[in-house]
Amino acid sequence: MNENRFYIYALLDPRKPGRYEYGDICFLYEPFYIGKGTERRCYDHFKPSQIKKCKNPHLCRKISKIQKNNQKIIIL
């Protein structure tokens, strides 16, 4: 069994550059979501089926607005 199957990821808004510091962590774009996942979880947020049945309306609206501007969300 692999003990490192989980990872933490951040979704960053490419429309909002800047310096966002949280303790020892620094982002160059505004983070709007921090998640824990396995395998390809960080990409699931962008599936049309996920956006339609979204449990977090704020997150889904943010993702939709970024995509409508033809920009790509930054995943770390």
N, CA, C and O atoms as a GROMACS GRO file, in nm:
protein
  304
    1MET      N    1   0.084  -0.119   0.000
    1MET     CA    2   0.000   0.000   0.000
    1MET      C    3   0.088   0.125   0.000
    1MET      O    4   0.184   0.134   0.076
    2ASN      N    5   0.055   0.219  -0.084
    2ASN     CA    6   0.133   0.342  -0.096
    2ASN      C    7   0.084   0.443   0.007
    2ASN      O    8  -0.032   0.485   0.003
    3GLU      N    9   0.171   0.483   0.099
    3GLU     CA   10   0.133   0.579   0.203
    3GLU      C   11   0.121   0.721   0.151
    3GLU      O   12   0.060   0.805   0.216
    4ASN      N   13   0.178   0.750   0.034
    4ASN     CA   14   0.175   0.885  -0.023
    4ASN      C   15   0.071   0.898  -0.134
    4ASN      O   16   0.095   0.965  -0.233
    5ARG      N   17  -0.043   0.834  -0.119
    5ARG     CA   18  -0.142   0.839  -0.226
    5ARG      C   19  -0.222   0.969  -0.226
    5ARG      O   20  -0.286   1.001  -0.326
    6PHE      N   21  -0.220   1.044  -0.117
    6PHE     CA   22  -0.290   1.171  -0.109
    6PHE      C   23  -0.194   1.287  -0.135
    6PHE      O   24  -0.074   1.276  -0.110
    7TYR      N   25  -0.247   1.396  -0.186
    7TYR     CA   26  -0.167   1.517  -0.205
    7TYR      C   27  -0.256   1.637  -0.178
    7TYR      O   28  -0.379   1.626  -0.181
    8ILE      N   29  -0.196   1.751  -0.153
    8ILE     CA   30  -0.266   1.877  -0.133
    8ILE      C   31  -0.241   1.962  -0.258
    8ILE      O   32  -0.129   1.969  -0.307
    9TYR      N   33  -0.347   2.026  -0.308
    9TYR     CA   34  -0.332   2.108  -0.427
    9TYR      C   35  -0.401   2.243  -0.407
    9TYR      O   36  -0.490   2.258  -0.323
   10ALA      N   37  -0.357   2.340  -0.485
   10ALA     CA   38  -0.416   2.474  -0.481
   10ALA      C   39  -0.458   2.512  -0.622
   10ALA      O   40  -0.387   2.485  -0.719
   11LEU      N   41  -0.574   2.576  -0.632
   11LEU     CA   42  -0.621   2.632  -0.759
   11LEU      C   43  -0.601   2.783  -0.751
   11LEU      O   44  -0.648   2.847  -0.657
   12LEU      N   45  -0.531   2.839  -0.849
   12LEU     CA   46  -0.497   2.981  -0.849
   12LEU      C   47  -0.566   3.053  -0.964
   12LEU      O   48  -0.584   2.998  -1.072
   13ASP      N   49  -0.606   3.177  -0.938
   13ASP     CA   50  -0.676   3.259  -1.037
   13ASP      C   51  -0.575   3.335  -1.122
   13ASP      O   52  -0.508   3.425  -1.071
   14PRO      N   53  -0.562   3.301  -1.252
   14PRO     CA   54  -0.462   3.367  -1.338
   14PRO      C   55  -0.493   3.514  -1.363
   14PRO      O   56  -0.407   3.588  -1.412
   15ARG      N   57  -0.614   3.558  -1.331
   15ARG     CA   58  -0.653   3.699  -1.352
   15ARG      C   59  -0.605   3.789  -1.239
   15ARG      O   60  -0.614   3.911  -1.250
   16LYS      N   61  -0.555   3.729  -1.130
   16LYS     CA   62  -0.518   3.807  -1.013
   16LYS      C   63  -0.374   3.781  -0.969
   16LYS      O   64  -0.351   3.713  -0.869
   17PRO      N   65  -0.278   3.834  -1.045
   17PRO     CA   66  -0.138   3.818  -1.005
   17PRO      C   67  -0.108   3.901  -0.880
   17PRO      O   68  -0.177   3.998  -0.850
   18GLY      N   69  -0.006   3.860  -0.810
   18GLY     CA   70   0.034   3.931  -0.690
   18GLY      C   71   0.115   3.839  -0.601
   18GLY      O   72   0.156   3.731  -0.643
   19ARG      N   73   0.136   3.882  -0.481
   19ARG     CA   74   0.212   3.801  -0.385
   19ARG      C   75   0.118   3.771  -0.269
   19ARG      O   76   0.081   3.859  -0.191
   20TYR      N   77   0.080   3.644  -0.258
   20TYR     CA   78  -0.013   3.600  -0.155
   20TYR      C   79   0.062   3.505  -0.062
   20TYR      O   80   0.096   3.393  -0.100
   21GLU      N   81   0.086   3.551   0.059
   21GLU     CA   82   0.165   3.474   0.155
   21GLU      C   83   0.078   3.420   0.267
   21GLU      O   84  -0.006   3.491   0.322
   22TYR      N   85   0.101   3.294   0.298
   22TYR     CA   86   0.032   3.226   0.408
   22TYR      C   87   0.138   3.148   0.485
   22TYR      O   88   0.172   3.035   0.450
   23GLY      N   89   0.189   3.209   0.591
   23GLY     CA   90   0.297   3.145   0.665
   23GLY      C   91   0.420   3.133   0.578
   23GLY      O   92   0.470   3.233   0.527
   24ASP      N   93   0.469   3.010   0.560
   24ASP     CA   94   0.588   2.984   0.478
   24ASP      C   95   0.556   2.965   0.329
   24ASP      O   96   0.646   2.948   0.248
   25ILE      N   97   0.429   2.969   0.294
   25ILE     CA   98   0.388   2.943   0.156
   25ILE      C   99   0.357   3.076   0.086
   25ILE      O  100   0.290   3.162   0.142
   26CYS      N  101   0.408   3.090  -0.035
   26CYS     CA  102   0.385   3.211  -0.114
   26CYS      C  103   0.336   3.172  -0.253
   26CYS      O  104   0.397   3.089  -0.320
   27PHE      N  105   0.225   3.233  -0.294
   27PHE     CA  106   0.170   3.211  -0.427
   27PHE      C  107   0.188   3.339  -0.509
   27PHE      O  108   0.186   3.449  -0.453
   28LEU      N  109   0.204   3.326  -0.639
   28LEU     CA  110   0.219   3.442  -0.726
   28LEU      C  111   0.086   3.482  -0.792
   28LEU      O  112   0.080   3.580  -0.865
   29TYR      N  113  -0.018   3.406  -0.766
   29TYR     CA  114  -0.153   3.437  -0.809
   29TYR      C  115  -0.246   3.406  -0.692
   29TYR      O  116  -0.211   3.327  -0.603
   30GLU      N  117  -0.363   3.467  -0.692
   30GLU     CA  118  -0.455   3.449  -0.580
   30GLU      C  119  -0.508   3.305  -0.574
   30GLU      O  120  -0.569   3.258  -0.670
   31PRO      N  121  -0.486   3.236  -0.462
   31PRO     CA  122  -0.545   3.103  -0.448
   31PRO      C  123  -0.693   3.117  -0.413
   31PRO      O  124  -0.731   3.201  -0.332
   32PHE      N  125  -0.777   3.033  -0.474
   32PHE     CA  126  -0.919   3.039  -0.442
   32PHE      C  127  -0.973   2.904  -0.395
   32PHE      O  128  -1.089   2.894  -0.357
   33TYR      N  129  -0.888   2.801  -0.399
   33TYR     CA  130  -0.931   2.672  -0.348
   33TYR      C  131  -0.810   2.590  -0.311
   33TYR      O  132  -0.712   2.584  -0.386
   34ILE      N  133  -0.815   2.526  -0.195
   34ILE     CA  134  -0.712   2.432  -0.150
   34ILE      C  135  -0.783   2.300  -0.129
   34ILE      O  136  -0.885   2.294  -0.060
   35GLY      N  137  -0.730   2.194  -0.186
   35GLY     CA  138  -0.796   2.065  -0.175
   35GLY      C  139  -0.699   1.952  -0.146
   35GLY      O  140  -0.578   1.966  -0.156
   36LYS      N  141  -0.758   1.839  -0.109
   36LYS     CA  142  -0.682   1.716  -0.086
   36LYS      C  143  -0.735   1.614  -0.185
   36LYS      O  144  -0.856   1.600  -0.201
   37GLY      N  145  -0.645   1.544  -0.252
   37GLY     CA  146  -0.692   1.450  -0.352
   37GLY      C  147  -0.599   1.333  -0.372
   37GLY      O  148  -0.491   1.324  -0.314
   38THR      N  149  -0.647   1.243  -0.456
   38THR     CA  150  -0.568   1.130  -0.503
   38THR      C  151  -0.581   1.127  -0.655
   38THR      O  152  -0.676   1.183  -0.711
   39GLU      N  153  -0.489   1.064  -0.719
   39GLU     CA  154  -0.490   1.047  -0.864
   39GLU      C  155  -0.514   1.180  -0.936
   39GLU      O  156  -0.431   1.270  -0.924
   40ARG      N  157  -0.622   1.194  -1.010
   40ARG     CA  158  -0.647   1.315  -1.091
   40ARG      C  159  -0.754   1.405  -1.032
   40ARG      O  160  -0.822   1.478  -1.105
   41ARG      N  161  -0.770   1.402  -0.902
   41ARG     CA  162  -0.876   1.477  -0.834
   41ARG      C  163  -0.872   1.626  -0.867
   41ARG      O  164  -0.977   1.687  -0.885
   42CYS      N  165  -0.755   1.686  -0.875
   42CYS     CA  166  -0.746   1.830  -0.899
   42CYS      C  167  -0.807   1.871  -1.032
   42CYS      O  168  -0.846   1.987  -1.049
   43TYR      N  169  -0.818   1.778  -1.128
   43TYR     CA  170  -0.876   1.808  -1.259
   43TYR      C  171  -1.027   1.787  -1.263
   43TYR      O  172  -1.094   1.835  -1.354
   44ASP      N  173  -1.081   1.716  -1.166
   44ASP     CA  174  -1.225   1.687  -1.164
   44ASP      C  175  -1.309   1.813  -1.156
   44ASP      O  176  -1.423   1.814  -1.204
   45HIS      N  177  -1.257   1.920  -1.098
   45HIS     CA  178  -1.332   2.044  -1.083
   45HIS      C  179  -1.372   2.105  -1.218
   45HIS      O  180  -1.467   2.183  -1.225
   46PHE      N  181  -1.300   2.071  -1.323
   46PHE     CA  182  -1.320   2.134  -1.453
   46PHE      C  183  -1.411   2.055  -1.546
   46PHE      O  184  -1.442   2.101  -1.657
   47LYS      N  185  -1.455   1.939  -1.504
   47LYS     CA  186  -1.544   1.857  -1.587
   47LYS      C  187  -1.682   1.923  -1.592
   47LYS      O  188  -1.734   1.965  -1.489
   48PRO      N  189  -1.740   1.933  -1.712
   48PRO     CA  190  -1.874   1.994  -1.723
   48PRO      C  191  -1.977   1.928  -1.632
   48PRO      O  192  -2.064   1.995  -1.578
   49SER      N  193  -1.968   1.796  -1.616
   49SER     CA  194  -2.064   1.727  -1.531
   49SER      C  195  -2.050   1.770  -1.384
   49SER      O  196  -2.149   1.777  -1.312
   50GLN      N  197  -1.928   1.797  -1.341
   50GLN     CA  198  -1.905   1.843  -1.203
   50GLN      C  199  -1.958   1.984  -1.183
   50GLN      O  200  -2.013   2.015  -1.078
   51ILE      N  201  -1.941   2.069  -1.282
   51ILE     CA  202  -1.985   2.208  -1.271
   51ILE      C  203  -2.138   2.214  -1.263
   51ILE      O  204  -2.192   2.297  -1.190
   52LYS      N  205  -2.207   2.127  -1.339
   52LYS     CA  206  -2.353   2.127  -1.339
   52LYS      C  207  -2.411   2.083  -1.205
   52LYS      O  208  -2.513   2.137  -1.161
   53LYS      N  209  -2.349   1.986  -1.140
   53LYS     CA  210  -2.402   1.935  -1.014
   53LYS      C  211  -2.317   1.980  -0.894
   53LYS      O  212  -2.305   1.909  -0.794
   54CYS      N  213  -2.261   2.095  -0.907
   54CYS     CA  214  -2.166   2.147  -0.809
   54CYS      C  215  -2.230   2.167  -0.671
   54CYS      O  216  -2.340   2.221  -0.659
   55LYS      N  217  -2.158   2.124  -0.569
   55LYS     CA  218  -2.203   2.142  -0.431
   55LYS      C  219  -2.151   2.272  -0.371
   55LYS      O  220  -2.194   2.313  -0.263
   56ASN      N  221  -2.056   2.337  -0.441
   56ASN     CA  222  -1.998   2.462  -0.394
   56ASN      C  223  -2.020   2.567  -0.504
   56ASN      O  224  -1.935   2.584  -0.591
   57PRO      N  225  -2.134   2.638  -0.500
   57PRO     CA  226  -2.166   2.732  -0.608
   57PRO      C  227  -2.061   2.841  -0.629
   57PRO      O  228  -2.035   2.881  -0.742
   58HIS      N  229  -2.000   2.889  -0.520
   58HIS     CA  230  -1.897   2.992  -0.533
   58HIS      C  231  -1.779   2.941  -0.615
   58HIS      O  232  -1.730   3.010  -0.704
   59LEU      N  233  -1.735   2.820  -0.585
   59LEU     CA  234  -1.622   2.760  -0.657
   59LEU      C  235  -1.658   2.741  -0.805
   59LEU      O  236  -1.577   2.772  -0.892
   60CYS      N  237  -1.776   2.690  -0.832
   60CYS     CA  238  -1.816   2.665  -0.971
   60CYS      C  239  -1.830   2.794  -1.052
   60CYS      O  240  -1.792   2.798  -1.169
   61ARG      N  241  -1.883   2.898  -0.990
   61ARG     CA  242  -1.894   3.028  -1.060
   61ARG      C  243  -1.756   3.082  -1.093
   61ARG      O  244  -1.732   3.133  -1.202
   62LYS      N  245  -1.665   3.070  -0.997
   62LYS     CA  246  -1.528   3.120  -1.018
   62LYS      C  247  -1.461   3.046  -1.133
   62LYS      O  248  -1.401   3.108  -1.221
   63ILE      N  249  -1.471   2.913  -1.134
   63ILE     CA  250  -1.412   2.832  -1.240
   63ILE      C  251  -1.474   2.870  -1.375
   63ILE      O  252  -1.402   2.886  -1.474
   64SER      N  253  -1.605   2.883  -1.379
   64SER     CA  254  -1.674   2.918  -1.505
   64SER      C  255  -1.630   3.054  -1.557
   64SER      O  256  -1.607   3.070  -1.677
   65LYS      N  257  -1.618   3.153  -1.469
   65LYS     CA  258  -1.576   3.287  -1.512
   65LYS      C  259  -1.434   3.286  -1.569
   65LYS      O  260  -1.408   3.351  -1.671
   66ILE      N  261  -1.345   3.214  -1.505
   66ILE     CA  262  -1.207   3.206  -1.554
   66ILE      C  263  -1.205   3.139  -1.692
   66ILE      O  264  -1.137   3.186  -1.783
   67GLN      N  265  -1.279   3.030  -1.706
   67GLN     CA  266  -1.282   2.959  -1.833
   67GLN      C  267  -1.347   3.042  -1.943
   67GLN      O  268  -1.305   3.034  -2.059
   68LYS      N  269  -1.448   3.122  -1.910
   68LYS     CA  270  -1.513   3.206  -2.011
   68LYS      C  271  -1.420   3.316  -2.061
   68LYS      O  272  -1.438   3.367  -2.172
   69ASN      N  273  -1.320   3.353  -1.980
   69ASN     CA  274  -1.219   3.450  -2.022
   69ASN      C  275  -1.107   3.384  -2.102
   69ASN      O  276  -1.006   3.447  -2.132
   70ASN      N  277  -1.125   3.257  -2.137
   70ASN     CA  278  -1.026   3.180  -2.212
   70ASN      C  279  -0.891   3.173  -2.140
   70ASN      O  280  -0.786   3.175  -2.204
   71GLN      N  281  -0.896   3.165  -2.009
   71GLN     CA  282  -0.774   3.150  -1.931
   71GLN      C  283  -0.776   3.015  -1.862
   71GLN      O  284  -0.881   2.955  -1.841
   72LYS      N  285  -0.658   2.969  -1.827
   72LYS     CA  286  -0.645   2.840  -1.761
   72LYS      C  287  -0.616   2.860  -1.613
   72LYS      O  288  -0.530   2.940  -1.576
   73ILE      N  289  -0.686   2.787  -1.532
   73ILE     CA  290  -0.663   2.790  -1.388
   73ILE      C  291  -0.528   2.725  -1.361
   73ILE      O  292  -0.494   2.622  -1.420
   74ILE      N  293  -0.454   2.785  -1.272
   74ILE     CA  294  -0.320   2.733  -1.237
   74ILE      C  295  -0.338   2.634  -1.124
   74ILE      O  296  -0.401   2.663  -1.022
   75ILE      N  297  -0.280   2.515  -1.143
   75ILE     CA  298  -0.288   2.409  -1.042
   75ILE      C  299  -0.148   2.385  -0.986
   75ILE      O  300  -0.054   2.358  -1.060
   76LEU      N  301  -0.136   2.394  -0.856
   76LEU     CA  302  -0.010   2.362  -0.788
   76LEU      C  303  -0.034   2.246  -0.695
   76LEU      O  304   0.059   2.202  -0.627
   0.00000   0.00000   0.00000
